[in-house]
Amino acid sequence: MENNGRLRRLLYLVPAVLARQGIPLSELARELDIDEATLREDIDLLSMVGPPAGGPDEFLLISIDDEDGCVYADLPQGLTRPLRLTAAEAFSLSLGLRALSGSGLRPYEDAVARLLAKIRAALGEASPELLKLERESVIETEDHHRLAILSDLHQAVTARRALQMVYHSASRGATELRGVDPYALLNHRGVWYLVGRCHRHNEPRLFKVERIAKVTPIADENASPFVVQPGFDVEKFRRDHLFVPESAHPRIHLRFDSSLAYDVRTRFDPARVTAHRSGGFEVVIENPLSDWLVNWVLSFGAGVEVLEPTELRRAVSERARQIELLHGDRPAA
């Protein structure tokens, strides 16, 4: 019960002091019906409120001035009104938002439209000339065709309608027609993926949207919407298939030859790739050392070399020797 009473006092203290800066400690104690020693303990506790590892300017400032016996408070910047954008900042932000618009995906498209409306209203007040320039600027998006495919995929996901797509499989090195029940669209680190049941394999698979050349609904107007496979959890699928590296994971340094240029450009973040004049590439990623990682490296065949760490290089070499022994010439029966 005492804890509940203290919580109510703590919640009351900050707005009460902010509304009456310099309120005497004794007056505040009477309002809360506590003694001044207890009130001092409450104020000391509030002065420690802030984010983990936060700087001094990120903590709540509430203190007692010993000279006049009054209480003063101030909120950290994160809890006050946000800073206003300059006209130039608003102009740059509006151009960036326009480049994102046009996907047809909701709620993304709705959020972009609302933000643009707010920024344009503020921009018009700050600088009518910049607002006019923003409206007259031509924004070239990276790929209008890809935005159209995203919109088609979103409609199929929403309607639970099966579709066929022309898809380039990097692992097979072939472009083929694939039937899919589209379950969800995921955006991972700026890249769009389609999650759906592959008709060929009858299991959920992950498809990179940038590898989809064409989308066509499967022609059957009387067909019922598909049903998601029992037990399928899109969030668990995302966690299991879209790995997010952490700084604590070992640093993996790989060298790819030029024959794997397509794989390197489509599989890795460009910031992690260094191209060489010879046509080869070096890639640095973070990943836990595991059997899966060894098999993944070997999936690139002779076109990849592990530069570091030594443990992974040794493990790949040992696995390659095991494969060689397994597939070596057998004595005649």
C-alpha positions as CSV (number, residue, x, y, z in Angstrom):
1,M,0.0,0.0,0.0
2,E,2.9,2.3,0.9
3,N,4.5,1.6,-2.5
4,N,1.2,2.7,-4.3
5,G,1.1,5.9,-2.2
6,R,4.7,6.7,-3.1
7,L,4.1,6.1,-6.8
8,R,1.1,8.5,-6.7
9,R,3.3,11.2,-5.0
10,L,6.1,10.7,-7.6
11,L,3.6,11.1,-10.5
12,Y,2.2,14.2,-8.8
13,L,5.5,15.9,-8.0
14,V,6.9,16.7,-11.4
15,P,3.9,18.4,-13.0
16,A,3.2,20.2,-9.6
17,V,6.7,21.7,-9.5
18,L,6.8,22.5,-13.2
19,A,3.6,24.5,-12.8
20,R,4.9,26.3,-9.8
21,Q,8.7,26.7,-10.1
22,G,10.2,27.6,-6.7
23,I,7.4,26.2,-4.6
24,P,8.6,26.0,-0.9
25,L,9.5,22.5,0.2
26,S,7.3,22.9,3.3
27,E,4.3,23.8,1.2
28,L,4.7,20.8,-1.1
29,A,5.1,18.5,1.9
30,R,1.8,19.8,3.4
31,E,0.0,19.2,0.0
32,L,1.2,15.6,0.0
33,D,0.6,15.1,3.7
34,I,4.1,13.8,4.4
35,D,7.1,15.1,6.3
36,E,9.9,17.0,4.6
37,A,12.4,14.2,5.1
38,T,10.2,11.8,3.1
39,L,9.7,14.4,0.4
40,R,13.5,14.9,0.1
41,E,13.8,11.1,-0.4
42,D,11.2,11.2,-3.2
43,I,13.0,14.1,-4.9
44,D,16.3,12.3,-4.7
45,L,14.7,9.3,-6.3
46,L,13.2,11.4,-9.1
47,S,16.5,13.0,-9.9
48,M,17.8,9.5,-10.9
49,V,15.1,9.1,-13.6
50,G,16.7,8.8,-17.0
51,P,17.6,6.3,-19.8
52,P,20.3,3.6,-19.2
53,A,23.7,5.0,-19.9
54,G,22.1,8.4,-20.6
55,G,24.0,11.6,-20.4
56,P,23.4,14.4,-17.8
57,D,21.1,16.3,-20.2
58,E,18.9,13.2,-20.5
59,F,17.9,12.9,-16.8
60,L,15.0,14.6,-15.1
61,L,16.2,17.7,-13.3
62,I,14.4,18.2,-9.9
63,S,16.2,19.6,-6.9
64,I,15.9,21.6,-3.7
65,D,17.7,24.9,-3.4
66,D,19.2,24.8,0.1
67,E,19.4,28.6,0.2
68,D,15.7,29.4,-0.1
69,G,14.3,25.9,0.6
70,C,12.3,25.8,-2.7
71,V,11.9,23.1,-5.3
72,Y,12.7,23.5,-9.0
73,A,12.3,21.1,-11.9
74,D,13.1,20.9,-15.6
75,L,12.4,18.2,-18.2
76,P,15.1,16.7,-20.4
77,Q,14.9,17.7,-24.1
78,G,13.4,14.3,-25.0
79,L,10.3,15.1,-23.0
80,T,9.8,18.6,-24.2
81,R,8.4,19.9,-27.5
82,P,10.5,18.6,-30.4
83,L,12.8,21.0,-32.2
84,R,11.3,22.6,-35.3
85,L,12.8,21.8,-38.7
86,T,14.4,24.5,-40.6
87,A,12.9,25.3,-44.0
88,A,15.8,23.6,-45.8
89,E,15.5,20.5,-43.6
90,A,11.7,20.3,-44.3
91,F,12.4,20.6,-48.0
92,S,14.9,17.8,-48.0
93,L,12.6,15.6,-46.0
94,S,9.7,16.2,-48.3
95,L,11.8,15.2,-51.3
96,G,12.8,12.0,-49.6
97,L,9.2,11.1,-48.7
98,R,8.1,11.7,-52.3
99,A,10.8,9.2,-53.4
100,L,9.2,6.6,-51.0
101,S,5.6,7.2,-52.2
102,G,3.9,5.3,-54.9
103,S,4.3,1.7,-53.6
104,G,0.6,1.2,-53.0
105,L,1.4,-0.5,-49.8
106,R,-0.7,0.3,-46.7
107,P,-0.1,1.5,-44.1
108,Y,3.2,2.7,-45.6
109,E,1.5,4.7,-48.3
110,D,-1.0,6.3,-45.9
111,A,1.8,7.3,-43.4
112,V,3.9,8.9,-46.2
113,A,0.9,10.9,-47.4
114,R,0.1,12.1,-43.9
115,L,3.7,13.2,-43.3
116,L,3.9,14.9,-46.6
117,A,0.8,16.9,-45.9
118,K,2.1,18.1,-42.5
119,I,5.5,19.0,-43.8
120,R,4.1,20.9,-46.8
121,A,1.9,22.9,-44.5
122,A,4.8,23.8,-42.3
123,L,7.1,24.4,-45.3
124,G,4.5,26.8,-46.9
125,E,4.5,28.9,-43.7
126,A,8.3,28.9,-43.5
127,S,9.2,29.4,-47.1
128,P,6.6,29.6,-49.9
129,E,9.5,29.6,-52.5
130,L,10.8,26.2,-51.2
131,L,7.3,24.8,-51.2
132,K,6.8,25.8,-54.8
133,L,10.2,24.3,-55.7
134,E,9.3,21.0,-53.9
135,R,6.1,20.7,-55.8
136,E,7.8,21.3,-59.2
137,S,10.7,18.9,-58.5
138,V,10.8,15.7,-60.4
139,I,11.6,12.7,-58.3
140,E,13.0,9.6,-60.0
141,T,12.4,6.5,-57.9
142,E,14.9,3.6,-58.2
143,D,12.5,1.3,-59.9
144,H,8.9,2.1,-60.9
145,H,8.4,-1.5,-62.1
146,R,9.4,-2.9,-58.7
147,L,6.9,-0.5,-57.0
148,A,4.2,-1.9,-59.3
149,I,5.1,-5.5,-58.3
150,L,5.0,-4.6,-54.6
151,S,1.5,-3.2,-55.1
152,D,0.4,-6.3,-56.9
153,L,1.9,-8.5,-54.2
154,H,0.2,-6.5,-51.5
155,Q,-3.2,-6.9,-53.1
156,A,-2.7,-10.7,-53.4
157,V,-1.6,-11.0,-49.8
158,T,-4.7,-9.0,-48.7
159,A,-7.1,-10.9,-50.8
160,R,-5.5,-14.3,-50.0
161,R,-5.2,-15.1,-53.7
162,A,-2.7,-17.5,-55.2
163,L,-0.4,-16.1,-57.9
164,Q,2.3,-17.1,-60.4
165,M,5.5,-15.1,-60.7
166,V,8.5,-15.1,-62.9
167,Y,11.3,-15.5,-60.4
168,H,15.1,-15.6,-60.7
169,S,16.5,-18.2,-58.3
170,A,20.1,-17.2,-57.3
171,S,20.8,-20.7,-55.9
172,R,19.7,-22.4,-59.1
173,G,20.9,-19.7,-61.4
174,A,17.7,-19.9,-63.4
175,T,14.6,-17.8,-64.1
176,E,11.4,-19.8,-63.8
177,L,7.7,-19.7,-63.2
178,R,6.7,-20.3,-59.6
179,G,3.2,-20.7,-58.0
180,V,2.9,-19.1,-54.6
181,D,0.2,-18.6,-51.9
182,P,1.4,-15.1,-50.7
183,Y,1.3,-15.0,-46.9
184,A,3.1,-11.7,-46.1
185,L,5.4,-8.9,-47.3
186,L,8.4,-8.2,-45.1
187,N,10.9,-5.3,-45.2
188,H,14.2,-6.4,-43.8
189,R,17.0,-3.8,-43.6
190,G,15.6,-1.9,-46.6
191,V,14.9,-5.0,-48.8
192,W,11.4,-6.4,-49.5
193,Y,10.7,-10.1,-49.3
194,L,7.6,-12.1,-50.0
195,V,6.8,-15.0,-47.7
196,G,4.5,-17.6,-49.1
197,R,3.8,-21.3,-49.7
198,C,5.7,-22.4,-52.7
199,H,3.4,-24.7,-54.7
200,R,6.4,-26.8,-56.0
201,H,7.8,-27.6,-52.5
202,N,4.5,-27.2,-50.5
203,E,6.2,-25.3,-47.8
204,P,6.7,-21.6,-46.8
205,R,9.6,-20.0,-48.7
206,L,11.2,-16.6,-48.8
207,F,11.4,-14.7,-52.1
208,K,13.3,-11.6,-52.7
209,V,11.0,-9.1,-54.4
210,E,13.8,-7.6,-56.5
211,R,14.2,-11.0,-58.2
212,I,10.5,-11.1,-59.2
213,A,10.1,-10.0,-62.8
214,K,6.4,-10.5,-63.2
215,V,3.3,-11.3,-61.1
216,T,0.1,-12.8,-62.5
217,P,-2.9,-13.9,-60.4
218,I,-3.8,-17.6,-61.0
219,A,-6.9,-17.4,-63.3
220,D,-9.8,-18.9,-61.4
221,E,-12.5,-16.3,-60.5
222,N,-14.5,-19.0,-58.6
223,A,-11.5,-20.1,-56.4
224,S,-11.8,-19.6,-52.7
225,P,-9.1,-17.6,-50.9
226,F,-6.2,-19.9,-49.8
227,V,-5.8,-20.8,-46.2
228,V,-2.5,-20.3,-44.4
229,Q,-0.9,-23.5,-43.4
230,P,-1.8,-24.5,-39.8
231,G,0.8,-23.4,-37.2
232,F,2.5,-21.0,-39.5
233,D,3.9,-17.9,-37.6
234,V,5.1,-15.1,-39.8
235,E,7.2,-13.5,-37.0
236,K,8.9,-16.8,-36.1
237,F,9.6,-17.4,-39.8
238,R,11.1,-13.9,-40.1
239,R,13.3,-14.5,-37.1
240,D,14.5,-17.9,-38.4
241,H,15.2,-16.8,-42.0
242,L,16.2,-13.2,-41.9
243,F,19.3,-13.1,-39.8
244,V,20.2,-9.8,-38.1
245,P,24.0,-9.6,-37.4
246,E,25.2,-8.4,-34.0
247,S,28.5,-6.7,-33.2
248,A,29.2,-9.4,-30.7
249,H,29.3,-12.1,-33.4
250,P,32.6,-13.1,-35.0
251,R,33.9,-11.1,-38.0
252,I,33.7,-13.3,-41.1
253,H,36.0,-12.1,-44.0
254,L,35.4,-13.8,-47.4
255,R,36.9,-13.4,-50.8
256,F,34.7,-14.1,-53.9
257,D,35.9,-14.5,-57.4
258,S,34.3,-12.6,-60.4
259,S,32.2,-15.6,-61.4
260,L,30.0,-15.0,-58.3
261,A,29.5,-11.3,-59.0
262,Y,25.7,-11.6,-59.2
263,D,25.5,-13.6,-56.0
264,V,27.6,-11.0,-54.1
265,R,25.6,-8.1,-55.4
266,T,22.2,-9.6,-54.6
267,R,23.0,-11.3,-51.3
268,F,25.0,-8.7,-49.4
269,D,24.7,-5.2,-48.2
270,P,26.8,-3.0,-50.6
271,A,28.4,-1.4,-47.5
272,R,30.0,-4.7,-46.7
273,V,31.4,-5.4,-50.2
274,T,34.7,-4.2,-51.6
275,A,35.3,-4.7,-55.3
276,H,38.7,-5.3,-56.7
277,R,40.1,-4.4,-60.2
278,S,40.5,-8.1,-60.9
279,G,36.8,-8.5,-60.8
280,G,36.7,-10.3,-57.4
281,F,35.1,-9.1,-54.2
282,E,35.8,-9.1,-50.5
283,V,32.8,-9.3,-48.1
284,V,32.8,-8.8,-44.3
285,I,29.9,-9.9,-42.2
286,E,29.2,-10.9,-38.6
287,N,27.8,-14.3,-37.9
288,P,28.1,-17.0,-35.2
289,L,30.4,-19.9,-36.1
290,S,28.3,-23.0,-36.7
291,D,27.9,-26.0,-39.0
292,W,25.3,-24.0,-40.9
293,L,27.9,-21.3,-41.7
294,V,30.4,-24.0,-42.9
295,N,27.8,-25.5,-45.2
296,W,26.7,-22.0,-46.4
297,V,30.3,-21.1,-47.4
298,L,30.7,-24.4,-49.2
299,S,27.5,-23.7,-51.2
300,F,29.5,-21.2,-53.2
301,G,31.9,-23.9,-54.4
302,A,35.4,-23.0,-55.4
303,G,34.5,-19.4,-55.9
304,V,34.9,-18.3,-52.3
305,E,37.8,-18.3,-49.9
306,V,37.6,-17.7,-46.1
307,L,40.2,-15.2,-45.1
308,E,39.3,-15.1,-41.4
309,P,38.7,-16.3,-38.8
310,T,41.1,-19.2,-38.7
311,E,38.6,-21.4,-37.0
312,L,36.1,-21.1,-39.9
313,R,38.8,-21.5,-42.5
314,R,39.9,-24.7,-40.8
315,A,36.4,-26.0,-40.5
316,V,35.6,-25.4,-44.2
317,S,38.8,-27.1,-45.2
318,E,38.0,-30.1,-43.0
319,R,34.5,-30.4,-44.4
320,A,35.8,-30.2,-47.9
321,R,38.2,-33.1,-47.2
322,Q,35.3,-35.2,-45.9
323,I,33.4,-34.5,-49.1
324,E,36.4,-35.5,-51.2
325,L,36.8,-38.7,-49.3
326,L,33.1,-39.5,-49.6
327,H,33.2,-38.9,-53.4
328,G,36.6,-40.3,-54.2
329,D,37.1,-43.3,-56.5
330,R,35.9,-46.5,-54.9
331,P,37.7,-49.8,-55.5
332,A,36.0,-52.0,-58.1
333,A,33.7,-54.6,-56.6
